[in-house]
Amino acid sequence: MILNQDTIVAVATPSGRGGVGIIRVSGDLCTKIATAIIGNVP
């Protein structure tokens, strides 16, 4: 089995105006990317 170690970032909400925007992040670097975007989480 070949494991893909890529990190993927994708917008998960439709374009336009809305009350919530969701970005999906998965892979080995997801914690580092999320921390860079939103800061430290308790």
Secondary structure, 3 states (H helix, E strand, C coil): CCCCCCCEEEECCCCCCCCCCCEEEECCCHHHHHHHHHCCCC
